[in-house]
């Protein structure tokens, strides 16, 4: 086996595996397909074995390919961390931390916290990517972000996950709704009203459905509407199109202004975990660890106040 491994070849190998296509990998990297093929061939020559089998347009990893892919992800992540660590030794260097966050955390919590952190650490810059929990975790898997802040538990043993806070999920209604007079309802009453949901793969949606399933109410809800963002749901509730179960964080302003109302269900308490997720690595990045500690402390303090 030749020991001259090339990081660009390894990165291209991972791209081919993840795109499940040589042509798609070439397109996403803005290179020709023969160039991609050449890089994979060089890897195979290095190891002296076939890594990818191609059969009628589909690609399949050999056992050696599967083993290489497993280690390649760690190699790529380590190269990125190494580059950042070396650059941090240059006093004038401004480091950028790539952060991923699910919608509620990214839109309602992190901006203020990151702003406060940057005032104390002027050499730190942030790139914040916001999406639903599955898309954020995919970015973490593909080494596109350094750390993720998401809702709910992530079932991936390759990641370190830590619960850093909790947020309530509450029922909200528009002004003039019949429930507002008494301020609370039974679980059975909830099933009779039209519920406005987030999309199926949204983290909050899954958590809410699990709670309602535990109380044997989910299957009894017959009238629903799906919308693609929390803001759209709030607007729909304000327009009296139904009621919603939303993170308390996302409706604080609307509750204070009286355009939405909180309805209690005494028998049902819904909370969700807000978690920090990062890749497991033998080496820690001091800038990332300091940021995580700052976010952890300030997020907990903020949620105790509001």
C-alpha positions as CSV (number, residue, x, y, z in Angstrom):
1,X,0.0,0.0,0.0
2,X,1.2,3.5,-0.9
3,X,1.2,5.8,2.1
4,X,0.7,9.0,0.1
5,X,-2.9,9.8,1.1
6,X,-4.4,13.0,-0.3
7,X,-7.0,14.8,1.8
8,X,-8.7,16.1,-1.4
9,X,-9.2,12.6,-2.6
10,X,-10.6,11.5,0.7
11,X,-13.0,14.5,0.6
12,X,-14.1,13.6,-2.9
13,X,-14.6,9.9,-1.8
14,X,-16.9,11.1,1.0
15,X,-18.8,13.3,-1.4
16,X,-19.4,10.5,-3.9
17,X,-20.7,8.3,-1.0
18,X,-23.0,10.9,0.3
19,X,-24.3,12.0,-3.1
20,X,-24.6,8.3,-4.1
21,X,-23.3,9.3,-7.6
22,X,-20.1,10.2,-9.3
23,X,-21.9,12.7,-11.6
24,X,-23.7,14.4,-8.7
25,X,-20.5,14.7,-6.7
26,X,-18.8,16.2,-9.7
27,X,-21.6,18.8,-10.2
28,X,-21.7,19.8,-6.5
29,X,-17.9,20.3,-6.5
30,X,-17.8,22.1,-9.9
31,X,-15.4,19.6,-11.5
32,X,-15.7,17.1,-14.4
33,X,-16.9,13.5,-13.8
34,X,-13.6,12.1,-15.1
35,X,-11.8,14.2,-12.5
36,X,-13.9,12.6,-9.8
37,X,-13.2,9.1,-11.2
38,X,-9.5,9.8,-11.2
39,X,-9.5,10.8,-7.6
40,X,-11.3,7.7,-6.5
41,X,-8.9,5.6,-8.7
42,X,-5.9,7.2,-6.9
43,X,-7.4,6.2,-3.6
44,X,-8.0,2.7,-4.7
45,X,-4.4,2.5,-6.1
46,X,-3.1,3.7,-2.7
47,X,-4.9,1.0,-0.8
48,X,-4.6,-1.6,-3.5
49,X,-8.2,-2.6,-3.4
50,X,-11.6,-1.6,-4.8
51,X,-13.5,0.9,-2.6
52,X,-16.6,1.5,-4.7
53,X,-18.4,-1.0,-6.9
54,X,-20.5,0.5,-9.7
55,X,-23.4,-1.5,-11.1
56,X,-25.8,-0.1,-13.7
57,X,-25.4,3.5,-12.5
58,X,-25.7,2.6,-8.7
59,X,-22.7,2.7,-6.4
60,X,-22.0,0.3,-3.6
61,X,-19.3,0.4,-1.0
62,X,-17.0,-2.6,-0.6
63,X,-16.1,-3.6,3.0
64,X,-12.9,-1.7,2.5
65,X,-14.8,1.3,1.3
66,X,-17.1,1.2,4.3
67,X,-14.2,1.2,6.6
68,X,-12.5,4.0,4.8
69,X,-15.7,6.1,4.9
70,X,-16.0,5.7,8.7
71,X,-12.5,7.0,9.3
72,X,-12.6,9.6,6.5
73,X,-15.3,11.6,8.3
74,X,-13.1,11.9,11.3
75,X,-10.0,12.7,9.2
76,X,-11.9,15.6,7.5
77,X,-13.2,17.0,10.7
78,X,-9.7,16.8,12.3
79,X,-8.1,18.6,9.3
80,X,-10.6,21.5,9.7
81,X,-9.9,21.7,13.5
82,X,-6.2,21.5,12.9
83,X,-6.4,24.4,10.4
84,X,-8.4,26.5,12.8
85,X,-6.1,25.7,15.7
86,X,-3.0,26.6,13.8
87,X,-4.5,29.9,12.6
88,X,-5.5,30.8,16.1
89,X,-1.8,31.0,17.1
90,X,-1.6,34.1,14.8
91,X,-2.6,37.0,17.0
92,X,-4.3,39.0,14.2
93,X,-6.4,36.0,13.2
94,X,-10.2,36.3,13.5
95,X,-11.7,32.8,13.9
96,X,-15.1,31.9,12.7
97,X,-17.3,29.3,14.5
98,X,-19.9,27.6,12.4
99,X,-23.1,27.1,14.4
100,X,-26.3,25.2,13.5
101,X,-29.5,25.7,15.4
102,X,-33.1,24.6,15.1
103,X,-35.7,27.3,14.4
104,X,-36.8,28.3,17.9
105,X,-33.3,28.4,19.4
106,X,-31.8,30.0,16.3
107,X,-34.5,32.7,15.9
108,X,-35.4,33.5,19.6
109,X,-32.4,32.6,21.8
110,X,-29.1,32.5,20.0
111,X,-28.9,36.0,18.3
112,X,-28.9,37.9,21.6
113,X,-26.5,35.4,23.3
114,X,-24.1,35.4,20.4
115,X,-24.2,39.2,20.3
116,X,-23.3,39.4,24.0
117,X,-20.5,36.9,23.5
118,X,-19.0,38.8,20.5
119,X,-18.8,42.0,22.6
120,X,-16.5,40.2,25.0
121,X,-14.6,38.3,22.2
122,X,-14.1,40.7,19.3
123,X,-11.8,38.2,17.4
124,X,-14.6,35.7,17.2
125,X,-17.0,35.7,14.2
126,X,-20.1,33.4,13.8
127,X,-21.8,31.7,10.9
128,X,-25.3,30.7,12.1
129,X,-27.3,28.2,10.0
130,X,-30.9,27.7,11.0
131,X,-33.2,24.8,10.0
132,X,-35.2,22.0,11.4
133,X,-33.5,19.6,13.7
134,X,-32.8,16.8,11.1
135,X,-31.2,19.3,8.6
136,X,-29.0,20.8,11.3
137,X,-27.8,17.3,12.4
138,X,-27.1,16.4,8.8
139,X,-24.8,19.5,8.6
140,X,-23.0,18.3,11.7
141,X,-22.6,14.9,10.2
142,X,-21.1,16.4,7.1
143,X,-18.7,18.7,9.0
144,X,-20.4,21.8,7.8
145,X,-20.9,23.2,11.3
146,X,-18.8,22.9,14.5
147,X,-21.7,22.6,17.0
148,X,-25.5,22.3,17.0
149,X,-28.1,23.6,19.3
150,X,-31.4,21.7,18.8
151,X,-34.6,20.5,20.4
152,X,-35.0,16.9,21.5
153,X,-32.8,13.9,21.9
154,X,-30.5,12.9,19.0
155,X,-30.0,9.1,18.7
156,X,-26.5,9.2,17.3
157,X,-23.7,7.5,19.3
158,X,-21.1,9.3,17.3
159,X,-22.2,12.6,18.8
160,X,-21.8,14.1,22.3
161,X,-25.2,15.5,23.4
162,X,-25.9,17.5,26.5
163,X,-29.2,18.9,27.8
164,X,-28.6,22.6,28.6
165,X,-32.2,23.9,29.2
166,X,-35.9,23.2,28.9
167,X,-38.7,25.0,27.2
168,X,-42.5,24.7,27.7
169,X,-44.8,23.8,24.8
170,X,-48.1,25.7,25.3
171,X,-51.5,25.8,23.7
172,X,-52.2,29.2,22.2
173,X,-55.5,30.7,20.9
174,X,-56.5,33.9,19.1
175,X,-58.3,36.8,20.7
176,X,-62.0,36.1,21.1
177,X,-61.7,32.3,21.3
178,X,-64.2,30.6,23.5
179,X,-61.5,29.0,25.6
180,X,-60.0,32.3,26.7
181,X,-62.8,33.1,29.2
182,X,-61.9,30.1,31.4
183,X,-58.2,29.9,30.6
184,X,-58.0,26.2,30.7
185,X,-59.4,23.1,29.0
186,X,-59.4,19.3,29.3
187,X,-57.3,17.1,27.0
188,X,-60.6,15.9,25.3
189,X,-61.5,19.5,24.4
190,X,-58.2,19.9,22.5
191,X,-59.1,17.0,20.2
192,X,-62.3,18.8,19.1
193,X,-60.5,21.9,17.9
194,X,-58.6,22.4,14.6
195,X,-54.8,22.1,15.4
196,X,-52.2,24.0,13.3
197,X,-49.0,22.0,13.1
198,X,-45.4,22.4,11.9
199,X,-44.3,20.1,9.1
200,X,-43.9,16.4,9.8
201,X,-40.1,16.3,10.4
202,X,-40.0,19.4,12.6
203,X,-38.5,18.6,16.0
204,X,-41.3,20.3,18.0
205,X,-44.0,18.5,16.0
206,X,-42.5,15.1,16.9
207,X,-42.2,16.0,20.6
208,X,-45.8,17.2,20.7
209,X,-47.1,14.2,19.0
210,X,-45.3,11.9,21.4
211,X,-46.9,13.7,24.4
212,X,-50.4,13.5,22.9
213,X,-49.8,9.9,22.0
214,X,-48.9,9.1,25.6
215,X,-52.2,10.7,26.7
216,X,-54.2,8.7,24.0
217,X,-55.3,11.9,22.3
218,X,-53.3,12.1,19.1
219,X,-55.5,9.8,17.1
220,X,-58.6,11.6,18.2
221,X,-57.6,14.9,16.6
222,X,-59.3,15.0,13.2
223,X,-58.9,18.5,12.0
224,X,-55.4,19.8,11.3
225,X,-53.4,22.2,9.1
226,X,-49.7,22.0,8.4
227,X,-47.5,25.1,7.9
228,X,-43.8,25.4,7.3
229,X,-42.7,27.9,10.0
230,X,-43.6,29.0,13.5
231,X,-44.2,32.6,12.3
232,X,-46.8,31.2,9.7
233,X,-48.5,29.3,12.5
234,X,-48.7,32.3,14.7
235,X,-50.2,34.3,11.9
236,X,-52.7,31.6,11.2
237,X,-53.8,31.4,14.8
238,X,-54.2,35.2,14.9
239,X,-56.4,34.9,11.8
240,X,-58.6,32.5,13.8
241,X,-57.8,29.5,11.5
242,X,-57.3,27.2,14.5
243,X,-55.2,26.8,17.7
244,X,-51.6,25.7,18.0
245,X,-49.1,24.1,20.4
246,X,-46.0,26.3,20.2
247,X,-42.7,26.8,22.2
248,X,-43.3,29.4,24.9
249,X,-40.1,31.1,23.7
250,X,-41.6,31.8,20.3
251,X,-44.8,33.6,21.5
252,X,-43.6,35.7,24.4
253,X,-44.1,39.0,22.5
254,X,-47.6,37.9,21.2
255,X,-48.7,36.9,24.7
256,X,-47.5,40.2,26.1
257,X,-49.3,42.2,23.4
258,X,-52.5,40.1,23.8
259,X,-52.8,39.0,20.2
260,X,-52.4,35.4,21.4
261,X,-53.6,33.7,24.6
262,X,-52.1,30.8,26.6
263,X,-54.5,28.0,27.5
264,X,-53.6,25.6,30.3
265,X,-54.4,21.9,30.3
266,X,-53.9,20.9,34.0
267,X,-53.5,17.2,33.1
268,X,-50.9,17.8,30.5
269,X,-47.5,19.4,31.0
270,X,-45.3,19.5,27.8
271,X,-41.6,20.3,28.0
272,X,-38.8,19.7,25.6
273,X,-35.1,19.6,26.1
274,X,-32.9,22.1,24.4
275,X,-29.6,20.4,23.7
276,X,-26.0,21.0,22.5
277,X,-24.7,18.5,20.1
278,X,-21.1,18.1,18.8
279,X,-18.9,15.5,17.3
280,X,-16.8,13.3,19.6
281,X,-13.2,14.2,19.1
282,X,-9.9,13.4,20.9
283,X,-9.0,17.1,20.6
284,X,-11.0,20.0,21.8
285,X,-11.2,23.4,20.3
286,X,-10.7,26.1,23.0
287,X,-12.8,28.7,21.2
288,X,-15.7,26.3,20.6
289,X,-15.6,25.1,24.2
290,X,-15.6,28.6,25.6
291,X,-18.6,29.5,23.3
292,X,-20.5,26.4,24.4
293,X,-20.0,27.3,28.1
294,X,-21.2,30.9,27.5
295,X,-24.3,29.7,25.6
296,X,-25.1,27.1,28.3
297,X,-24.9,29.6,31.1
298,X,-26.8,32.4,29.4
299,X,-29.5,30.2,27.9
300,X,-30.3,28.7,31.3
301,X,-30.4,32.2,32.9
302,X,-32.6,33.6,30.1
303,X,-35.1,30.8,30.3
304,X,-35.4,31.3,34.1
305,X,-36.4,35.0,33.5
306,X,-38.9,34.8,30.7
